[in-house]
Amino acid sequence: MLKAIMQKLTTSVEDYIEAIYELTREGRGARVKDIAEKLGVTYPSISGILKKLVEMGLVSHERYGNVQLTAEGEKLGRDIAERHRILFDFMHEILKIPQETAQADACGMEHSMSPETRDAFLSFIRFVQTCPKGVPSWLKNYYYFREHGERSEACEEPHKKHRR
C-alpha cells in the first residue's frame, strides 16, 4: 500500500510529510505554525495539503491541533528522511560538497530515488566509512583530482582494453 501511495505523491507533498516527521522526531508536536516555518510557506497553503494528506490516510489533524502522522505516514516520513540523509551523507562526507549545498541538493534529489538506489548508496557509504580503515587510496586520489583538476601521480594509467 505504501508503494501505491508514494506513486501518487508530489515533491511538495513529500516535503510536508518529511517536515511533519522531523518535527515530531524532535519531541514536539507538529503545529501548523511550525510546519509553515520549516518549509517557508504560508498558513493558507498548508490547509489544502493537510486536507489532501488526511484524505490519503497519512496524517490526522483537528482544527487548531497538532498534525500527527498515521502509521502509514510515519513509514513514509521515515523513508523520505532516510533518503535525504543518505544523499546528504554521500555528497557531504564522501564527495566533500559543502554542507549547505549538499543539504539543498539532497532535498531536491530525494524524491526520485528508488529503494534499490537508496540501498546501494547506503551500502556504498557504509563500505567507505568502515572498510578499509581510513580513507581508501582511490578516494584520496579523487579528492586530489577534485582539488587540482588532474590525476595525482599515484593514479595508474587507465587500462586499455586488449582486442583479440
N, C-alpha and C positions, 0 to 999 in steps of 0.2 A: 504493500500500500504506500509506503514511504517513497518508493521509486516513482510511482504514478503521480504522487503529489509534487515531487521535485520537478517533474517534466512540465508541470503547469506554472511553476513559479517564475516570476520575472526577477531580474537582478535587484530591482528596488525592493521587492517583497523579501528576498533573501537577506538583504541588508537589514530590514526591520526585524526579521527572526533572529539574526545574529546579534543585533543590538539588545533585544529583549533577553536573549540567552546570556550575554555578557553582563548585563545589569543585574540579573538575578544571581549569577555566579559570584558577583561582588558582595553578596549578602544583603542586598537591599531590594525592595520591590522595584519593578519596572513601572514607574509612573509615566504617564503621557508626557509630562514636562521633561523627564529625564531622557526619554526616547528622542524627543524633539531636539534637545541639546546635543545628544550624542551624534545624531545624524545631520544636524544643521538644517532642520526643516521646521515648518510652522505647524501649529496645532491642527488647523483645518486639514492639512494634507495627511495627517496621521489618521483622522477619523475614518476616511474611506478605506485605507489599507487595513486598519483594525477590523472593520466590518468584514472585509474580504477574508482576513485570517480567521475570524470567528466562524464564518460560513464554511471554511475549509477544515475546521476542526483542529487548528493549530494553536489557537490561543483562547483563553476565556477572559472576558473583560466586562465589568459592570461600570456603568457611568460613574465617573469620579473615583473609581477604584484602581488598584494596580492591575497591570496586564500580566497574565500568567500563561506560560506555555503548557499545553496539554502534553501527554506522554509522547504523542507523535511530534509535536512542536519541539519538545526537548531533544528528541533524537535528531531531528533536522538541524536544530541550533548547534548541537554538539558537532555534527558532521560539517557544517559550514565553518564553524570556528576552527575545527581541526584542519580543514583545507587551507584556511587563511594562515594558520600558524606554520604549517608545513612549507607553504610557499615563502612566507616571510623568513623562516629559518634558512631555507635554501639560498634565497637571494642575499640575505644579510650575513649569515655565518659562513656560507661556502663561497659565494661569488663576491662577497665583500661590498655589496651595494649599500650605500648609506641608509641608515635606519628609516628616515622619513620617506625616502624614495621606495625602499623595499616594502614599507607598510602600505603606501598608496597603490603600488603595483600588485601586491598580494590581494588587496581588496578588489581590484579590477579583474584579476585572473581567477580568483577562487570560484566564480560562478560557473565556469565552463569546464572545470576539471572533473574527469570521470573517476570513479572509485579505483579503477586499475592504475591510472596515472598517479593518483594520490598515494596509493600503496607503494608504487615504485619510487616516488620521491621520498617517502618516509623511510623506506629500506635504504636508499642511497645515503640519505642524511645520517641515519644510524650507523651505516658502514663507515662513512668518512669520519664520524665522530668517535668511533670505538675501535676500528681496526684499519690499519695498524695504529699503534700509539703515536701520537704526534701528527703532524701534517705530512701526508704522503708526498713523495718527491714530485709526482706528476701534478699535484695541486700547488706545490711551491713553484713549479715551472709555469703553471697557469697564472699565478699571481705576478710573477716576473713579466710574463707576456702582457698581461693586462696593464701593468705599470709602464712598461717600456715600449710596447707595440712590436716587440720582436721576441723570438725564442731565445732562451738562455743557452749558453754553451753546453749546459748539462743535457739539453734535449738532443735526442738522436735524430738523424735524418729520417724522414718518413720512408717506410719500406716501400720499394717499388714492387709491384706485382710482376711475377715472372710468367711469361707466356710459354705455353708448351706447344 
